[in-house]
Amino acid sequence: IAVLGWLVTVFGALQLAFSVFTSISVFGVHLGTGALVVVLSVMGGFEQDLQLKILGTRAHVVVTRPDTMFTAYRAAVRRVSTVSGVAAVSPYLESEVMVTSQTNHEGVLLRGIDPDMIRRVTDLQRYMKAEGGAGSLRNLKEPRRLAKIPAMPFGGLRAMGDLAAVEAPSSQPTSRPTGGEAAGAGKAPSRPVYPGVIVGAELARNLRLYVGDDVNLVAPLGGMSPAGPIPKSRPFRVAGIFYSGMYEFDTKFAYATIAETQRFLGLDDEITGIEIKVDDVDRAVGVAGSLRGALGGDFTVRDWQQLNQKLFSALKLEKLVMFVVLIFIVLVASFSIVTNLVMVVLEKSKEIAALKALG
């Protein structure tokens, strides 16, 4: 549209016998206006894409109880589900841990989730990278499926057929083979069953992890010893890899079930908060207000704008600054038009005087 406007302006200026300088000035106004529209459109599209990625990984509204232990959360979940505008809810448990592999280690934010409820709240299942069909939230609920994948030796590459075998449907019930069958089949021995953990794509790349690999999660406060607190370590198995497009999420987030996370952290029936998805994202602020009235003052309710306030505030400030800067481009082009018109009038002063003398 901006280019078409520039062409129409140029041809119109030539048809009306404008001077070259006037045509250039008018073209400058359209150039500045087009730059303003394009830059603001790009910034708006970037903000919308960033918002979709954030809301795909995080919930629209989060309910926490920071002052006391959040133990009686099932009653709170039922109460939240009855609030108008709430589409789905899911409890979660969050803690900072360290993931160690055979090659490296990284600090991550471990989130205990309910695989069945999280599907309706976030897009985690859609972000899963299917390596041979093996990476899914189902592996969190059924860690025995991961034990069927042969252990990968250090420095080796996992065959895609080994991953596809995990998802391959079987019409006959499985049975333990006899000694001769086991020897003839040549299959790898069964592996111990470890709880599953889902990691981000960037984290998996840094640690060189594949679906079915074993990792150790280390909690900073695992127990007490005569020398003081000692960390707690427990083996997990990679149940899937997700890619959201946000480097921060793909590097710093790992997911396990709530039960396994509580067992690993040594907690009782306790969670961090409740994630909520609303019917309309634009109504998240109103739904958050309704939740505050329904839950009372013991709970802290924050919508997605409050959770990412610094990020979106920076984007709004950047958009405002770009608007102000580009406005100066339009003003400079406008002043050039005025200057050219004044110069044209001054150059034609003799002709104007002759026309006035002739009446």
Secondary structure by P-SEA (a helix, b strand, c coil): caaaaaaaaaaaaaaacccaaaaaaaaaaaaaaaaaaaaaaaaaaaaaaaaaaaaaccccbbbbbccccccaaaaaaaaaaacccccccccbbbbbbbbbcccbbbbbbbbbbcaaaaaacccccccccccccccccccccccccccccccccccbbbbaaaaaaaacccccccccccaaaaaaacccccccbbbbbbbcaaaaaaacccccbbbbbbbcccccccccbbbbbbbbccccccccccccccccbbbbcaaaaaaaacccccccbbbbbcccccaaaaaaaaaaaaccccbbbbcccccaaaaaaaaaaaaaaaaaaaaaaaaaaaaaaaaaaaaaaaaaaaaaaaaaaac
